[in-house]
Amino acid sequence: MLFPTVTVHDARFVAGPSGSHVVYADATHLVSQGLPGWGGGQLTPPPPAGVLVAASPTWGLTSPQPQTLSHTPRAPRAATELWRSLSRNQRVNGQVLVQLLWALKGSAGSQLEALAATRALGEMLAVSGCVGATRGFYPHLLLVLVTQLHKLAWDAHPPDTPKVWAPSHRGPPHSHASCTVEALKALLTGDGGRMVVTCMEQAGGWRRLVGARTHLEGVLLLASALVAHADHHLRGLFADLLPRLRSTDDAQRLTAMAFFTGLLQSRPTARLLREEVILERLRTWQGDPEPTVRWLGLLGLGHLALNCGKVRHATTLLPALLGALGEGDPRLVDAALGALQRVLLRPRAPVRLLSVELRPRLPPLLDDARDSVRASAVGLLGTLVRRGRGGLRVGLRRPLRKLVLQSLVPLLLRLHDPSPDTAESAEWTLACCDQALPWGLLEEVQWYPSHVPSFLSQTQGYLRSPQSPLRLAATLLTGFLVHHSSPSHVNQDLLDSLFQDLGRLQSDPEPAVVAAARVSGQQVALLARVQPQPCGWRLPRPGRPSCLPARPPPVYADSPFQHCSLPGRWGCSGPG
C-alpha cells in the first residue's frame, strides 16, 4: 500500500506552535525533538524507507505553497501512530485539525496532497475524544469532506457512470473516495452521530455519495439523517452553506444546494431565514437551465410546503409545481408530484384549486412511460380524492368528480401494470374512490350512460398496448362496458373500430387475450345488431367487410360479463 506524499505541511503539523521543532526520518531512525506528548528521542522500530521533512516556520492558517519533497511506499504504521499521538494531545490537536482542513481546501490541484490530508484526518478523528477539538469548524469540515467526494466522483467517472466503491473492512482505506468516507464516518461517530452513520448504511447513502450520478441523492440522505439524529449542528451547517450557494465551483455549489434543500425539512433551521427569502431562492432555481438545479428547487418547495404557515404561499408554490409536471426529466416530475402531495397534506389544502389545475395535467401522467412517474401520479390522485371525499359524498367537488371519471379507466387497467409500485398505488387510489363516491363502475354505466363512449374510447387505446397484462385487462373491460351499455348511447363508428381491434387480438400470442377478445367481440357484435341501422350497413371484420349474420351471436345465460366479479366496486375479472 502506498503511503501518501509527505509535504512541508506535515512537518508543520508535527513541529508545534513555535515552528522550531524538527522531525527527521531516514532508513535507520526517526527523531522527534521537543514535540509535546510525543516523548522525544528515537522511535523504534524505524520505518523501512526514508523521508526528510523540514519544519515550517509558522503555524497560522495561511501557509506558503506546498512543496512535495518525497514519499515513502511503506510506512503506514509509523504515520498512523504519529497522527494518533497528535490527536491525543489536547494542547495541539485542534490546531493540527485546522491545518489539515486548510491543506484539504488548498490542495485542489494535487490529489496526493488531498489524499494525505484526508488520511491524516481520518486517523485523528478515529481517536476517541478528538472530534471535540473540531468545535467551531465542525460544519465547515463536514461540508469540505462531502464536497471532496463530489469532485472525486466527477473527476474519476463521467456523470452517467456510477463510481464503483467497496468499503474497507480491515486496515486503512485504499482509495481516495473510501478514505474520505471513513473520515466522514469518524467525524459523525465521534460526535455522537452513530445513528446518522447507521441510517446512511441502511439507505445506501455512502454508496450514493461516491457515485457521479447519485452523489446529490447521497447528500440529501445525509441531510435527512442529520435532521433526524444530529440536529445540534444544523444551525452552523446552514450558516456555512449559505455563501457556497453562489460559488462558481459547480461541485461546491451543487453540494451546498443539496444540503440547503435537505435541511429545509427541519422547521427550526428553515426559520433562520424569512420564508419569503427561501421561497424566492427556490423559485430562482426553477429558472436555471441546469435540470439538476431545478430538481433541487422542486424538492425544496416540497419540504417548504410541509412547514407550518406555508400554505398561504400556495399562489406562489403551485404555479412552479404545476409547471414542472411537463418537464422531460423524470426526477423533476417526481419531485413536483411529491411536493403537490405534501401541499395536500397541509390543513386547509387547496383541493378545489388543484382539482381544476390537475384535470388537464394529471391524466396523461397516469399512462406515462416512466414507472416512477406513473406510480407518483396515481398516488397524487388518491391523495386528492382522500382530501376531498367529504364533499364528494354529498355531491360537491364537481371538478374533482370530473377528474375521477376521466381517470377511472386508467386506474382500473393500472391494477395490472407491470410495475408493482404503480399497481399497488392504483389499488389504494381505487379504494379511496370507493370510500368517497356513492356509486361504482356498474352504477356509473347504468345511471350515466352518456359516459360510456368516453370509457370505451379510453379502453380502446389499451387494446394496442405492447404489454400483454394491459391488453388482457382492456379486452375484458371492453366486453364488460359493452355488455352493460345502452345501444342508443354508443355510436356506430366506435363499435366498428372496437370490432376491428378485437378481431386483431384474436391472433394475439397470448391465449388468454385471444379467448377474451372472442367473447368481447361477440358483445360488440350483439350491441351493433340491436341498434337501428341504415339500409345496407355491414359490421366490418378484420381483413374484409361482410354482412351481419342472420341471427345475432348467442348470449349465454351465464355470460361472463353478466355477473362480473368486482374487487370492491371498481375492477373486472372477466371470463372465469
C-alpha positions in Angstrom: 0.0 0.0 0.0 1.4 3.4 -1.0 1.9 5.9 1.8 0.8 9.4 0.8 3.3 12.1 -0.1 4.8 14.0 2.9 4.9 17.7 2.5 6.1 20.7 4.4 2.5 20.9 5.8 3.1 17.6 7.5 6.3 18.9 9.1 4.4 22.0 10.4 1.8 19.7 12.0 4.4 17.8 13.8 6.5 20.7 14.7 4.2 22.5 17.0 3.1 26.1 17.5 6.5 27.7 17.7 7.7 26.2 14.5 11.1 25.4 16.0 10.9 21.7 16.2 12.1 19.4 13.5 11.3 15.8 12.7 13.8 13.8 10.6 13.3 10.3 9.4 15.6 8.1 7.3 16.2 4.4 6.9 17.6 4.0 10.4 15.9 6.4 12.7 13.0 8.8 13.4 13.8 11.5 15.9 11.4 13.9 17.4 12.8 17.0 19.2 10.7 18.7 21.7 7.3 17.6 20.5 4.8 17.8 23.4 3.2 14.5 24.1 5.4 12.5 21.7 8.1 11.7 24.2 11.2 12.9 22.3 14.1 10.8 21.2 14.4 7.9 18.8 11.4 5.8 17.9 11.8 2.1 17.3 11.3 0.2 15.1 12.2 2.7 12.4 10.3 3.0 9.2 11.8 0.9 6.4 12.1 3.8 4.0 13.4 7.3 4.4 11.9 10.7 4.1 13.2 14.1 5.0 10.6 16.5 6.5 11.6 20.1 7.1 9.6 22.2 9.6 7.6 25.2 8.5 8.4 28.4 10.4 4.8 29.3 11.0 1.6 27.8 12.4 -1.1 30.1 11.1 -4.0 29.4 8.9 -2.0 30.8 5.9 0.9 29.0 4.5 3.4 29.1 1.7 2.8 26.9 -1.4 3.1 23.2 -0.5 6.3 21.6 -1.8 6.4 17.8 -2.0 9.8 16.5 -1.0 9.4 12.8 -1.2 7.2 9.9 -0.3 7.7 6.5 1.2 6.0 3.4 -0.2 5.9 1.6 3.1 5.4 3.5 6.4 1.7 3.3 7.3 2.2 2.1 10.8 4.6 4.9 11.8 2.4 7.6 10.1 -0.7 6.2 11.8 0.9 6.3 15.2 2.2 9.8 14.6 -1.3 11.3 13.7 -3.0 9.4 16.6 -0.4 10.6 19.0 -1.1 14.2 17.9 -4.8 13.5 18.2 -4.4 12.5 21.9 -2.5 15.7 22.7 -5.2 18.1 23.8 -2.8 21.1 23.5 -2.3 20.8 19.8 -4.9 18.5 18.3 -7.4 21.4 17.4 -4.7 23.4 15.7 -3.5 20.3 13.8 -7.1 19.6 12.6 -7.4 23.2 11.4 -4.2 22.9 9.4 -5.3 19.6 7.9 -8.6 21.3 6.9 -6.6 24.1 5.3 -4.4 21.6 3.4 -7.6 19.8 2.2 -9.1 23.0 0.9 -5.8 24.3 -0.7 -4.9 21.1 -2.5 -7.3 21.4 -5.4 -4.5 20.8 -7.9 -2.9 17.9 -6.1 -4.7 14.6 -5.5 -1.8 13.3 -3.4 -1.9 16.3 -1.1 -5.7 15.9 -0.6 -5.3 12.2 0.0 -2.6 12.7 2.6 -4.6 15.3 4.4 -7.8 13.2 4.3 -6.0 10.1 5.6 -4.5 12.1 8.4 -7.9 13.5 9.3 -9.4 10.0 9.3 -6.6 8.7 11.7 -7.0 11.7 14.1 -10.8 11.7 14.1 -10.9 7.9 14.8 -9.3 8.6 18.2 -11.9 8.9 20.9 -12.5 12.5 22.0 -10.7 14.1 19.2 -13.9 15.3 17.4 -14.4 17.7 20.3 -11.4 19.6 19.1 -13.4 20.5 15.9 -15.7 22.8 17.9 -16.1 25.9 15.9 -15.4 24.4 12.5 -17.2 21.1 12.6 -19.9 22.1 10.0 -17.1 23.5 7.7 -15.1 20.3 7.9 -18.2 18.2 7.1 -19.0 20.3 4.1 -15.4 20.1 2.8 -15.3 16.3 3.1 -18.7 15.9 1.3 -17.7 18.4 -1.4 -14.5 16.5 -1.9 -16.5 13.3 -2.6 -18.4 15.2 -5.3 -15.2 16.3 -7.0 -13.7 12.8 -6.8 -16.8 11.2 -8.3 -17.0 13.6 -11.2 -13.2 13.6 -11.9 -12.9 9.8 -11.9 -16.0 8.9 -14.0 -18.4 10.6 -16.4 -21.7 11.7 -14.8 -23.6 8.8 -16.3 -21.4 6.2 -14.8 -21.6 5.4 -11.1 -18.3 5.1 -9.4 -17.6 1.6 -8.0 -16.6 1.6 -4.4 -16.2 -1.2 -1.9 -15.9 -0.1 1.8 -12.7 -1.2 3.5 -13.3 -3.7 6.3 -9.7 -4.0 7.6 -6.8 -1.6 7.7 -6.8 1.9 6.4 -8.8 2.9 3.3 -7.2 2.1 -0.1 -8.7 4.7 -2.3 -9.3 8.4 -2.0 -13.1 8.1 -2.0 -13.2 5.4 0.6 -10.7 7.3 2.6 -13.0 10.4 2.6 -16.0 8.2 3.6 -14.1 6.8 6.5 -13.1 10.3 7.7 -16.8 11.3 7.4 -17.9 8.3 9.4 -15.2 9.0 12.1 -16.4 12.7 12.3 -20.0 11.7 12.7 -19.4 8.8 15.1 -17.1 10.8 17.3 -19.7 13.5 17.7 -22.4 11.0 18.9 -23.9 10.6 15.4 -23.7 6.9 15.2 -27.4 6.8 14.2 -26.6 9.0 11.2 -23.9 6.5 10.1 -26.3 3.6 10.5 -29.1 5.4 8.6 -26.7 6.1 5.7 -25.6 2.5 5.6 -29.2 1.1 5.6 -30.3 3.5 2.9 -27.3 3.0 0.7 -26.2 6.6 1.3 -22.5 6.1 1.4 -22.6 4.3 -2.0 -24.6 7.1 -3.4 -22.2 9.7 -2.1 -19.4 8.3 -4.2 -21.4 8.0 -7.5 -21.2 10.7 -10.1 -25.0 10.5 -10.9 -26.1 9.7 -7.3 -23.9 12.0 -5.2 -26.6 14.6 -4.6 -29.1 11.9 -3.6 -26.5 10.8 -1.1 -26.2 14.4 0.2 -30.0 14.6 0.6 -30.0 11.3 2.5 -27.2 12.7 4.8 -29.1 15.9 5.4 -32.2 14.0 6.3 -30.3 11.8 8.7 -28.7 14.8 10.3 -32.1 16.5 10.7 -33.4 13.3 12.4 -30.5 12.3 14.6 -27.9 15.2 14.9 -29.8 18.5 14.8 -27.4 20.2 17.2 -25.1 21.1 14.2 -27.8 22.2 11.8 -27.6 25.9 12.6 -23.9 26.1 12.0 -24.2 23.9 8.9 -27.0 26.1 7.5 -24.9 29.2 8.1 -21.8 27.7 6.5 -23.5 26.6 3.3 -25.3 29.8 2.5 -22.2 31.5 1.0 -21.5 28.4 -1.0 -24.8 28.6 -2.8 -23.3 31.3 -5.0 -19.9 29.6 -5.5 -18.5 29.4 -9.0 -17.3 25.9 -8.4 -20.0 23.5 -9.5 -19.2 20.8 -7.1 -19.2 23.1 -4.1 -22.4 25.0 -5.3 -24.4 21.8 -6.1 -23.4 20.1 -2.8 -24.4 23.2 -0.9 -27.8 23.3 -2.7 -28.5 19.7 -1.9 -27.7 20.4 1.8 -29.8 23.5 1.8 -32.7 21.6 0.3 -32.4 18.7 2.8 -32.1 21.0 5.8 -35.5 22.7 5.0 -37.0 19.6 6.5 -36.1 21.0 9.9 -38.5 23.7 10.8 -36.2 25.4 13.3 -33.5 25.5 10.7 -35.8 26.8 8.0 -36.9 29.6 10.3 -33.4 31.0 10.3 -34.3 32.8 7.1 -37.5 34.5 6.3 -40.0 32.4 4.4 -40.1 34.9 1.5 -36.3 34.7 1.2 -36.3 30.9 1.0 -39.2 30.9 -1.4 -37.6 33.4 -3.7 -34.3 31.5 -3.8 -36.1 28.3 -4.7 -38.1 30.0 -7.4 -34.9 31.4 -8.8 -33.6 27.8 -9.1 -36.6 27.0 -11.2 -35.4 29.3 -13.9 -31.9 27.7 -14.0 -31.0 26.0 -17.3 -29.5 23.0 -15.4 -32.1 20.3 -14.7 -30.4 19.3 -11.5 -30.8 22.7 -10.0 -34.5 22.8 -10.9 -34.9 19.4 -9.4 -33.3 20.5 -6.1 -35.6 23.6 -6.2 -38.7 21.4 -6.5 -37.6 19.2 -3.6 -37.1 22.3 -1.5 -40.6 23.6 -2.4 -41.9 20.2 -1.2 -40.1 20.5 2.1 -41.3 24.1 2.4 -44.9 23.0 1.9 -44.8 20.8 5.0 -43.8 23.7 7.3 -46.5 25.5 9.2 -47.9 28.6 7.7 -46.6 27.9 4.2 -50.0 27.2 2.6 -50.6 30.9 2.3 -47.9 30.9 -0.3 -50.0 28.5 -2.5 -50.4 31.1 -5.2 -46.6 31.1 -5.4 -45.8 27.5 -4.8 -48.4 25.9 -7.1 -47.5 27.6 -10.4 -43.9 26.3 -10.1 -45.0 22.8 -9.1 -47.7 22.5 -11.8 -45.4 23.8 -14.5 -42.8 21.2 -13.6 -45.3 18.4 -14.5 -44.5 19.0 -18.1 -40.7 18.5 -17.7 -38.9 15.8 -19.6 -36.6 14.8 -16.8 -38.4 12.2 -14.6 -36.6 13.5 -11.5 -38.4 16.8 -11.9 -41.8 15.3 -12.5 -41.4 13.0 -9.5 -40.3 15.9 -7.3 -43.2 18.1 -8.4 -45.8 15.3 -7.8 -44.3 14.6 -4.4 -44.4 18.3 -3.5 -48.1 18.6 -4.6 -48.9 15.6 -2.3 -47.2 17.5 0.6 -49.3 20.5 -0.2 -52.5 18.4 0.1 -51.4 17.0 3.4 -51.5 20.5 5.0 -54.6 21.8 6.8 -56.9 23.9 4.5 -55.3 22.4 1.4 -56.5 24.0 -1.9 -58.4 20.9 -3.0 -60.7 22.6 -5.4 -57.9 24.7 -7.0 -55.8 21.6 -7.5 -58.7 19.6 -8.9 -59.2 22.3 -11.6 -55.5 22.7 -12.3 -54.7 18.9 -12.4 -57.6 17.9 -14.7 -55.7 18.6 -17.9 -52.3 17.7 -16.5 -52.7 14.5 -14.4 -54.5 12.0 -16.7 -51.6 11.9 -19.2 -49.2 11.1 -16.4 -51.2 8.1 -15.5 -50.1 6.5 -18.7 -46.5 7.9 -18.7 -43.8 5.5 -20.0 -41.7 6.1 -16.8 -42.7 3.7 -14.0 -41.9 6.2 -11.2 -43.9 9.0 -12.8 -47.0 6.7 -13.2 -46.8 5.5 -9.6 -46.5 9.0 -8.2 -49.3 10.4 -10.4 -51.7 7.7 -9.3 -50.7 8.3 -5.7 -51.4 12.0 -6.0 -54.8 11.4 -7.4 -55.6 9.1 -4.4 -54.4 11.8 -2.0 -56.6 14.4 -3.8 -59.7 12.1 -3.6 -59.0 11.3 0.1 -58.8 15.0 1.0 -62.0 15.8 -1.0 -64.0 12.8 -0.1 -66.3 14.7 2.3 -67.5 16.9 -0.5 -67.8 14.0 -3.0 -70.1 12.1 -0.7 -72.7 14.9 -0.6 -72.4 15.7 -4.3 -70.0 18.6 -4.1 -66.5 18.8 -5.6 -67.6 18.8 -9.1 -64.1 19.5 -10.6 -62.7 16.6 -8.6 -65.6 14.3 -9.6 -64.9 15.1 -13.3 -61.2 14.3 -12.7 -62.0 11.0 -11.1 -64.3 10.0 -14.0 -61.7 11.0 -16.5 -59.1 8.8 -14.7 -61.3 5.8 -13.8 -60.4 3.6 -16.8 -56.6 4.1 -16.5 -56.9 3.4 -12.7 -58.8 0.1 -13.4 -56.3 -1.0 -16.0 -53.3 0.0 -14.0 -54.2 -2.7 -11.5 -52.5 -4.9 -14.0 -49.5 -2.6 -14.5 -46.2 -4.5 -14.8 -44.7 -2.0 -12.3 -45.6 -3.3 -8.7 -45.5 0.2 -7.3 -48.0 1.5 -9.9 -50.3 -1.4 -9.4 -50.2 -1.0 -5.6 -50.8 2.7 -5.9 -53.7 2.2 -8.3 -55.3 -0.3 -5.8 -55.0 2.3 -3.0 -56.4 5.1 -5.1 -59.4 3.0 -6.2 -60.0 2.2 -2.5 -60.1 5.9 -1.8 -62.6 6.4 -4.7 -64.7 3.5 -3.4 -65.0 5.3 0.0 -65.6 8.7 -1.4 -68.1 8.1 -4.2 -71.6 6.8 -3.7 -71.5 4.6 -6.8 -69.3 2.1 -8.5 -68.4 1.4 -12.1 -71.6 -0.6 -12.9 -73.8 2.1 -11.4 -71.9 4.7 -13.3 -72.6 2.9 -16.6 -76.3 2.3 -15.8 -77.0 5.7 -14.2 -74.9 7.9 -16.5 -74.9 6.1 -19.9 -73.5 9.2 -21.6 -70.1 8.4 -20.0 -69.8 5.0 -21.7 -68.5 6.2 -25.1 -65.7 8.0 -23.3 -64.9 4.9 -21.2 -64.8 2.8 -24.3 -62.6 5.2 -26.2 -60.1 5.2 -23.3 -60.2 1.4 -23.1 -59.6 1.0 -26.8 -56.3 2.7 -26.6 -55.0 0.0 -24.3 -56.0 -2.8 -26.7 -52.9 -1.9 -28.6 -50.6 -1.9 -25.6 -47.3 -3.8 -26.0 -47.8 -5.2 -22.5 -50.0 -8.3 -22.5 -51.4 -7.8 -19.0 -52.8 -4.4 -20.1 -54.2 -5.8 -23.4 -56.0 -8.6 -21.5 -57.4 -6.2 -18.9 -58.5 -3.8 -21.6 -60.2 -6.6 -23.6 -62.1 -7.7 -20.5 -63.1 -4.2 -19.6 -64.4 -3.6 -23.2 -66.6 -6.6 -23.0 -67.9 -5.5 -19.6 -68.7 -2.0 -20.7 -70.4 -3.1 -23.9 -72.5 -5.7 -22.2 -74.0 -3.1 -19.8 -74.3 -0.3 -22.4 -77.5 1.0 -23.9 -77.5 0.7 -27.7 -78.6 4.3 -28.2 -75.6 5.8 -26.4 -72.8 4.1 -28.4 -72.2 5.4 -32.0 -71.7 3.0 -34.8 -68.2 4.3 -35.7 -66.9 3.4 -32.3 -68.4 -0.1 -32.4 -66.8 -0.6 -35.9 -63.4 0.4 -34.6 -63.7 -1.8 -31.5 -64.7 -4.8 -33.5 -61.7 -4.4 -35.8 -59.3 -4.1 -32.8 -60.8 -7.1 -31.1 -60.6 -9.0 -34.3 -56.8 -8.3 -34.5 -56.4 -9.5 -30.9 -57.7 -13.0 -31.9 -54.3 -13.6 -33.4 -52.5 -12.4 -30.2 -49.6 -14.6 -29.0 -51.3 -14.7 -25.5 -54.0 -17.4 -25.4 -55.9 -15.5 -22.6 -56.1 -12.4 -24.7 -57.4 -14.4 -27.7 -60.2 -16.0 -25.6 -61.2 -12.7 -24.0 -61.2 -11.0 -27.5 -63.6 -13.6 -28.9 -66.1 -13.1 -26.1 -65.8 -9.3 -26.1 -66.2 -9.3 -29.9 -69.5 -11.2 -29.5 -70.7 -8.5 -27.1 -69.8 -5.8 -29.6 -71.5 -7.6 -32.5 -74.6 -8.1 -30.4 -74.8 -4.4 -29.4 -74.3 -3.4 -33.1 -77.1 -5.8 -34.2 -79.7 -4.5 -31.9 -79.0 -0.9 -32.9 -81.3 0.7 -35.6 -79.0 0.6 -38.7 -79.3 2.4 -42.0 -80.1 0.2 -45.0 -77.1 -1.8 -46.3 -75.0 -1.3 -43.1 -72.4 -4.0 -42.6 -70.3 -4.7 -39.5 -66.6 -4.7 -40.6 -64.4 -7.6 -39.8 -60.6 -7.9 -39.9 -59.5 -8.4 -43.5 -62.7 -7.7 -45.4 -66.3 -6.5 -44.5 -69.2 -8.8 -44.5 -72.9 -8.7 -43.7 -74.1 -9.4 -40.2 -75.3 -13.0 -39.6 -79.0 -13.6 -40.0 -79.2 -14.0 -36.2 -77.2 -12.2 -33.5 -74.4 -14.2 -31.7 -75.9 -16.2 -28.8 -75.7 -14.7 -25.4 -75.4 -17.4 -22.8 -77.4 -17.3 -19.6 -74.2 -17.2 -17.6 -72.5 -14.5 -19.7 -69.0 -13.7 -18.3 -70.0 -10.1 -18.2 -73.4 -10.5 -16.7 -72.1 -11.2 -13.3 -68.7 -9.6 -13.4 -66.6 -10.1 -10.3 -65.5 -6.7 -9.0 -62.8 -6.1 -6.4 -64.6 -3.6 -4.3 -66.8 -1.9 -6.9 -64.1 -1.0 -9.4 -62.4 -3.9 -11.2 -63.4 -6.6 -13.7 -62.0 -10.0 -13.6 -63.7 -11.0 -16.9 -64.3 -14.5 -18.1 -63.7 -17.1 -15.4 
